[in-house]
Amino acid sequence: MDALSVSTMRDNMNSVAWRCLPQVDVDKPLGLQLAASNNENGGLVVKSAKGNAAAAGISVRHALWYGAARFAVQSRLARMHGGVAQDGAAQLSNVLLSVCSQPGDTVIYASSFFGDELWPADKLSFTNSAVQACPPPVTFVLTKGENTSVNVKRLPKKAAPPRFGRKLTAGQLELASHICVDCGWVYCEPTPFEELPSSYRCIQCNAPKRRFVTYDKSSGKGKGFAEGTLGTTATLIGGLLGIAVLAWLASSV
């Protein structure tokens, strides 16, 4: 088998591997801290997961827990037995080490700057910048524990899951104020929609700001007409009427 065939086979296996991994959407603030991985497969290790990240199921086990736990156990046993039972403390410390030093989850893919793509999480600073700029929710593809199955550096960019039709989280629903009439994307940012510049565009379909209408939280639909909708409708009706008149004239000749 030649080198090209081997490389292609590895890429295919890599593609199959990441498709089996869990994918989570995390609302902002993320409550997530990542760190570079020493694993040859790459990826970013979850260093801390709180708030929305923890609620989404992202977990971390940090080896530093072991140091604090070991000190607490040894101190407790020393007080109970007058400094004796150090062997018992050592045994319990070893158990704690085996549990607490296990690696946390590893991020394989993360949302791009505009949320329209998922990018391989192989560079810490780049991924951090992207997820900070990305409108919520931020999508992560991760492996539970150490990454032993996916070569992140060989992964391609891929399209993000469609935002249209997604069920809004409680936090998003509270902030939801406008909806794009062209694609159905709901604006759920803390900045009031009215304060956005006129150059603002829908992050999903690139429609201009004038194509947004007020979002009705109870029905999940837009209220009113977006600028340009009535004109387009009138043009369409006028065109149909024109075709009908021409057809009538042709039939009467």
Secondary structure, DSSP 4 states (H G I P E B T S, - for coil): --HHHHHHHHHHHHHHHHHTS-EEEEPSS--EEEEE--STT--EEEEEE-HHHHHTT-----THHHHHHHHHHHHHHHHHHTT--HHHHHHHHHHHHHHHTS---EEEEEE-TTSSEEEE---HHHHHHHHHHSPSSEEEEEESSS--S--GGGPPPEEPPP-TTPPPPHHHHHH--EEETTT-PEE--SS-GGGS-TT-B-TTT--BGGGEEEEETTTTEEES--TTHHHHHHHHHHHHHHHHHHHHHHHH-
